[in-house]
Amino acid sequence: MYEPIRTQSVHTMAAQRCGMRGLHRSREEELDIRLAWHLTALLTLTDELRALTPSHALDDAADRLAARITHMRGHAPLRAAPTASRATPAHITALHQRAHQLAGQALVVATTGGDTAGETLAAERLATHAAALGITAAG
């Protein structure tokens, strides 16, 4: 009743032409990409905080984040120039809230992927931003 398909799909042909092994990534590759994205976004916020409230601790954190991303991706991350905004308490609090959220997401992804170095770095950043926001762990 129906004639069978005798040709390969365009996706298969494109993958063969490009030398790709397939159009899908492994779970580990996806987690690695996600973690690198979260850490890069966290680095961007850290750079923003460094511009508004300079400190050696933030400089060290930015260096450690950049080193981890470079190790994961094989090249240094692109870094945006911080915006020229005023350092209002509300703006700084918002940056810490966003950084806290991203550090938490990075921690979950690093833990899921078994990335101990990423897990440690994300946990440290999570604790630092929590302290800046006055969030304490319930004992």
N, C-alpha and C positions, 0 to 999 in steps of 0.2 A: 504494500500500500504506500509506504513512504520510502523514498530513496535515501540510503545512508549518506552521511556527509563524507566526502572523499578528500577534502582538503583540510589542512591545519588551520586553526584559528589565527586571526591577525595578531593576537597577543603572543602566541607561541612563536610565530614567525619573527615578530619584533624582538622577542627575547633572544632568539637564536642569532639574529642579525647583529644585535648589540653585544653579544657574548655574555649575556646575563644568564645566570643559572636558573632564574625564575623571577616572577614578579612579586614574590612574597619574601618577607624577612623572617628570620627565626625569632622566637620569643626573646632570646637573649639580646639579639640585635635591636629589637624594638625597645626593650628596657634600657639598653645602653643609650639609644637615641633620646628617649624620654628623660633619662637622668641628665644627660648633657644639656638638654633644653632647659630643664629646671635650674641647673647650676648656672647656666649662662644668664638666665633671667635674674637669678639671685645676684650674680656678679654685676649686672646692670644697676640693680637697686643699691647694691653696696657702693658702687662708684658714685651714684647720686647722693647717698648719705655722706660719703667722703667729701664731696664738694660742698655740702651744706654744713657738716659738722666734722671737720678734719680731726683724725685721731690715728695714732699708731696702730691701735687694735683693728680699725677698719682697713688700714693699709695692708696689714698682715692678712686679714681675711680675704681681701681682694686678690692678693698675691697667691694665696693658697687655692682659692677658687679657680683662678686662671691656670695655675699649674695642673690642677686636677682635670680641667676641661681639655687642656693641651695633651695630657697623658691619654685621655679617653678618645679624643678625636684625631690626634696626630698632628694637629696644628693649633696655633694660638687662636683664642676666640676673638671675634670682632667685638670691639668695645666702642660704644657710643659715647660721645661727649656729654657730660651731665648738662641738664638744662640750667638756664640762668634764672632760677627762681629764688625768692627770699626764703630764708630758713624760718618759717613760721612754725610754732609748736604743732599746729594741726597737720601741716604738710609732713613734718618729720614723723609724727605719729602714724600717719597714713602709710609712709614708706616702710616703717617698721612692721606695721600690720601686714602689708603685702609681702615683705621679706619673710616674716614669720610663716605665713601661709605657704609660700614657695619652698621654704626650708622643710616644712612638714611634708609636702608632696614629694620633695627630693628624698627625704628619709624613707618614705613608704616605698618608692621605686627602688632605691638602693638596697633596702632590706629584702624586697621581693627578688631582686636580681642577684643577691648575695655579694654585692660590692661593698666590702668592709671599709675601704678607704672613703668611698662616697658616703657611706652610712655614718661614719665618724664625723666627717666634715659637715654633713647636713644636721646631725644632732647638735654639734657645737653651735652652728649658726642659729638653729631653732632655739637653743637655750639663751643665746645672746640677745636675740630679738624679743624673746619672752621677757627677759629681765628688763629690757628697755621699755617694754609695755607695762611692766609691773605685774606680769602673770607669774604666779607661783604655783608649784606643784602641790597638790593636796596630799598630805601625808597620811 
